[in-house]
Amino acid sequence: MKNRMICCWLGVAMVFGLPRYGGAAEEAAVLKVATFRCDVTPPLDGSFRGGWTQPLTSLVDPVWAKGIVLDDGSARYVLCAVDWCELCNGTHLLWRRKVAEAAGTDVSRVAVQCVHQHTAPIADGDAQAILDKQASPPKCSGRKSLETLAGRLGAAVRESLARLEPFDRVGTGEAKVDRVAANRRVVLDDGKIHVRWSSCTDPELRRAPEGLIDPMLKTVTLARGDKPLVRLHYYATHPQTGLGDGPVSVDFVGFAREKLEKQDGAFQVYLTGCSGNVTAGKYNDGSQQARSELTQRLLAAMQASVAATKYAPVERIGWRALPVPLPVRTDREFTRAENAKIAADAKGDPKGRVMAACRVAYHDRCAIPVEFSLLELGPVRVLHLPGEPFVEFQLLAQRLAPKCFVAVAGYGDGGPGYLCTERSYSEGGYEPTGSMLAPHAEAIIGKAIAQLLQTR
């Protein structure tokens, strides 16, 4: 059945038209890379809310935007991982544009992915603009601060161009991660879907099997000769151990990343894969001890993936960008009219008003396609997806390109919310309640992934 579905998706993928290509020079070029790091800690003045839409009130440690600029002599490409929960709709495009302008490239050659820590902002300036037109508007995304931070990130990217240096090899490594990820959608004896949250103390849910996950952490290394210059790590789990109740932090994935950078010496970037339905809840009770253990287990997997890295020459950079129209849902509780009414209710719950405004914001931009993209480096294919994709999409991508080293980063434009499987809408559970997409979006997303992964 899965093979028939893949063939079907491949057969109809061309309905989107040809993706845009970049860096396809016939002659081998000198490939260069530069790294950048920018402090994007939000102001803690009540103007931003975190992953559970609670106001961010205190600072545990700074949050960062870390990434790379690639240059093949004819074009530049940028990958950026931001230690925020989500960048949605026009805000996501704003940050990409600022990065593109700074790098001297087209916005279609820029991928900005959130790491998705819930101890960091959910930013949707479009939603805030909707709220600001209402009486007693709650604050969720300081629009002036979003502009300022995007400008700061652009400046960091621009400054990095002075440090472009050649690379000629790409490394690939992977390692199994021990006791971190587990599927959030747990079926118990009653046959129903139960939610195993990122922080879980329910003994029955913690005893349940891990379920469907991708257990492998993947590492892509860019090197010059024997010298590693930058490592990009990809792993699929919600990077959340706390409750998202006010403190700002990079959480356990950021802790592991920064520890490895000190140990390894090379610049380290961490990107979260398709983990819309995957959390650390089976192994996390919300305690400091659990957070430390998760940090050490993830760090051990990163170290093992680095140790397993094998190198191959790389002579070109390939880039494909594909605008994908994603269908907005209009069923009960998701219509624009219903949510506009909630957002406008001055006496309503602030959290509910914020969530309603985010839904209105997506309705207002849903006619604009959401961009997917793919980076090619030798045997490596790095797929960049929007929203919170189910792990099924990551596993699909790997099946579609079995001869390639496929890494996937989710959490690009957060406007669509969860990217669910169609059957999950009838199964129930949490994730479909957080999706702005109609159930048949699964097939459209699958077609886009298949088209991007087609070989030339």
N, C-alpha and C positions, 0 to 999 in steps of 0.2 A: 504493500500500500504506500509506504513512504517513497519507494523508488518511482511509482507511478505519479505521485504528487510532485516529486522533483522534476520529472520529465515534463509534466503539464506546465509547471511554472516556467521552465526553460523555453518551452514552445511558445508561450504567450508573452514572454518578457519584453519583446520588442514593441509592445503597445505603448511603451513610454517614449519611444524614439531613441536615437543614439545618445549614449552618455557623452559628456565632454571629456576629452583627453588632454593631458598635459605632459610635457617633458618627453616627447617621443622622438627626440632627435636621432637621426640615422647614425651620426658619428658619435663615438664615445666622448663624453664630456667629463671635465673635472667636477666631481660631485663634492659639495661642501655642506657642512652643518654648523649651526650655531645654537647654543642653548640660552634660555632666559628663565629667570625667576622673578616674580613680582608679588609683593605683599598686597593681598586683596582683602585684608581683614575689614569687615564692614563697621561703620560707626555703631556704637552700642547706645544709641539714643532713643530706642523704641521705634525707629523707622524701618527696621527689617525684622522678618520672622523666619524661624528655622523650619526644619523638616516636619514638624507637627503643627505648624503655623502658630507656634508660641513666640512671643517677642524675644529677641536675642538680647541678653542683659549683662553677660560677663564674659571675660576672655580667659580661656585656659592656655591657648597658644595661638600664634598667628596662623592664618590660612593663606595658601599660596596659589598662584597660577604658575605652572611650570610647563615648559615645552621646548620645541625645537623649530628652527627655520631650516629648510632644505633648499639648496640652490644647485641647479644643473647647468647654469650658464645661460639659459634661455628663459627660465621662470623660477619662481620661488613658491614653496608650499609650507604651510605652518600647521603643526599639531600642538594643541594646548590643552592641558588638563587643569581644571579649576577646582580647588577645594571648597566648592559650594554645593548645595543640595540640587538646585536647578536654576537654569537660566532659560526663561520662557519667551516665546513669541518675539516681539520687537526687541526685547532686551538681548536675547541671544544674537539676533542679527546685528544689533548695535555693537556688541563686543567683537563679533567677527569682522565687521567693517573697520573698526578701529585697528584691529590687528592687521588686516589686509592693507590698509593705507600705510601703516608703519613699515610693513615688509615690502611694500612696492609691488603688490600682486593683486590678483582678482579675488573677490570674496569667495568665489567658488573653489578656490584652492586653500581655504582655511577651514580647519575642523577644530571647533571648541567644544570639548566634552567636560561635563561636570563629573567629579569623583563621586558625588552624591552622599557625602556625610550629612546626616540630619542635624548635626551640631553646627550648621552653617546655613546661609540664607537660601530660601526659595525666592527668586527674584523675577517679578513680572511687572515691568513698568507700565504695560498696557492695562493690566488689572488695576494698578494704583491710579492711573488716569481716570478709569471708570469710577472708582470709589471717590476720587477727589471732586467729582461733580455732584456727589450726594451730600446729604446732611450728616454731620458728625462722622466723617469717614474714618474707618480704622486704617492704621498704617501697616503696610506689608513690604513695600519696596521703595526706599527713598530714591526718587527719580534723579535728583541732582547728584546724589552719591553714586548712582549707577553710571552716570556720565563721567564723573571724576575718576572712578575706579577703572572704567574702560579706557580713559585717556592715559592713566598711569600704566596700564598694561601695554597700550600701544607704545608708550615711551620706552618700556623695557624691551619690547621686540625691536624697535628701531635701534636702540643702543647695542643690541646683540649682534647686529649686522657687521660691526667692526671686528667681531671675533669669528667670523666664518672661517672654517678650516677644512681641508680636504679629508674625505674618508673614501676608502676603496673596498671595504668588506662589510658584509652584514652577517651578524651571528644570530642563530636561533637556538633556544633552549627551552625546556619545559620540565616541570616537576609536579608531582601530585601533592596537593595541600592536605594536611592531616587535620581532621576535626575542626573545620571552620564553617564550611557552607552546608546548608540543608534546605530542601524545598520548603517554602512557607505554607503551601497548600497541602494539608495533611488529612487523609481520609481515615477516620476511626471506625470502630465497629458499627456505628450507626449508619455508615455509608455516606455521611455528609462531609463536606469540606470544612475543616477547622483551620484557624489561622495560627501559625507558629511565628509570633512576632519576633523582631530582631532581639528583643530582650524578653526571655520567656522563663517562667518559674513553674509552669504546669508540668508535673511529673509525667503525665501520660503523653503529652505532646513532645516532651524531651526524649522519652523512650522510643518514640516512633522512628522508623528508619529515615535516613537522610533523604530518600526519594530522588527525583530526577535533578541532577546538577551536572556541571562540567567540573570535574575534580582537579583539572590541570591549570596551573599558573604558567603562562607563556611569557618569554622574554625575548625581545628583539634588541640586538646590540649593533650600533654603528661604530666601526673601528677604522683606524688607519694603521695598516700593518698589524702588529701585535698589541697596539694600544687601544683599548676601548674608550670611546669618547662619550657615549650616552647609552643608557639602557632604558627601554620602555617595557614595563611589566603590565600584563593583562590578566585579570582574574574576575570571576563572576560571583559576587555575593554583595548583598547590601552591606556597605561599610559602616555599620551602625552598631554601637554597643550601649549608648545611653538612650535617654528618652526624648532628646531634642527639646528639653524644657528650659532653655535659656543660655547655658554656657556655649561658647564658640570654641571648636577644636577640630584638628585634622583626624581625630579618632584613630583606631588601631592601624588602619592601612597607612595613614600618614606617619605614624610613629615608626612602623616597620620601614617605610621608604626612606625616611631621614636617617635612621640607624644604618641602613645599608649604604647610603651615600658616604657616610663617614668611614665605614669599613672598606668599601670598594674603591673609593677615589673617583669613580666615574659619576657623571651626572645621572640621577635616577628620576624617572617619571612613572607614576602609577595611574592606570586607567581602569575603570570598572566596566566589566563586560555586561552581558545580558542577564541581569539579576533581578528583574521585576518581580519574580516569584521565588527568589532565593535569598535567605537571610542566614545570620549566624546564631539564630535563636536556640537551636538545639544545644549549642555549646556556650551560650551566654545567658547568665541570670541577672545581668546588669551590675555586677559587682566589679570592683577594681581588680580583683584577682582574675576574673574571667577576661577582662580587657587586656591585662598583661599577658595572659596565656595565649589569647588570640594573636596578639602582636608578635609573640615569639614564634608561634606556629607559622604565621604568614612569612615572617622574616626567614625562617628556616627553609621554606619553600622557595623564596626568592634566591637565597644563597645556593640552593641545590640547582635551580634553573640556570643561574649564572655558571655554576661549575660544569653543567652539562652542555654549555653552549658550543656549537660547532659553526665555523665560519665558511663563507663562500664569497667569491668576488662579486661585486656589484658594479655595473657600468651605466645604468640609467635609472631614472626615477619615473614611474608611471603614476598618473593620477586620473581618476574618473569621478565626475560629479553628476548626480542624477536627481533632478527635482521630481518629487513624488507627490501626487495629489492624494491626500488621505481623507476618507469620508468621515464627517462629523456625525456623532449620534444625535438623534432628536427624540429619543424615547422619554418617557415620563421622568421627571427630575433633572433632565439634561437639556431641555429646550432653552433657547435664549430668553424667551419671555419669562419663564419661571425663575431663572437665575438673576435676570435683571431686577425683578421684583424683590428678591431676597437681598441683593446687593444694595438696593435703595432704601431698605428698611432701617431707619436711624435707631430703632429700638431693638434691632436684631442682635444676635450673638456675633461679636466681631469675627471670630473664626469662621462662622458660617458665611458671613458677608464676604470675607476674603476669598473663600473657596468658590462662592458664586460668581464673584467678579472675574476670577481666573477662567471659569467656564465661559462667561460672556466674551472675554478676550479671545479665547480660541475660536468661538463662533464667528467673531468679527474678522479673523484672519484666515479662516479655514480654506478660503478660495485660493490662497497662496500656497503653492506646493512646499513641502518640507524637503530639505536637501539631504540625501544620503551621499556618502563618498567612499572611495577606496584608494589606498596607497599601495603601490607595487614597488618592491625592492628585491630584485633577484627572486628567490623562491617565496618571499614573504608577501602576504596579502593582509592588509589591515583595513577592516571595515568599520566605518563610523556611522552609527545609527542614532536616531532621535529618541526621545522619551525614555520610558522604562521598559525595555523589551523583555519578554519572557525568555528563559534560557533555551527554549526550543528553537528560537531564531539563531542563536549562536551555534547550536548543534547542527542545524540545517546548513549554515554557511560552511561548516567543516566538511559535511558530507558532499556538498556541491563542488568542492575543490580539494579532493583527497590527496592530490600530488603536491599541494602547496602547504606552506606553514601559515595557517589562517588564525589571526588574532582579531578580536572584536571589541570595540569600545561602544558602549551605550551612552545614554544621557547627554546627547546633543541638545537640540531644541526640546525643552521640556513641555512645551505647549500641549502636545497630544496626550500627555499623561501615560498611562500604562499601554504597552503594545502587547495585547493578550492574544491567546489562541481563540478561535471562534467558539469552540466548545466550552470554554471557561465561563462564558456569559450564561449558559444554561446550567452549568454545574454550581454556580454561586461562588461564595468566598469573597475576599476583600478586593482583589485587584480590579475586577470589572467595574466596581463602584468608583474607581479612580481613573477610568479611561474616558477620554473624550471621543474615542473612535467607535464607529459602527462595527459590529462583529465581523462583517466580511472584509475588514481591513487586513486580516491575517493573510489572505490570498494576495492582496496588493503588495504587502510588505515582502512576502516571499518572492514575488515576481521581481521586485526591485533588487533584492539580494542576489537572485540568480543572474540578473542582467549584469550587475556590477562584477560578478565573479567569472563571467564568460572570458575565455582566453581568446586572444587575437591570432 
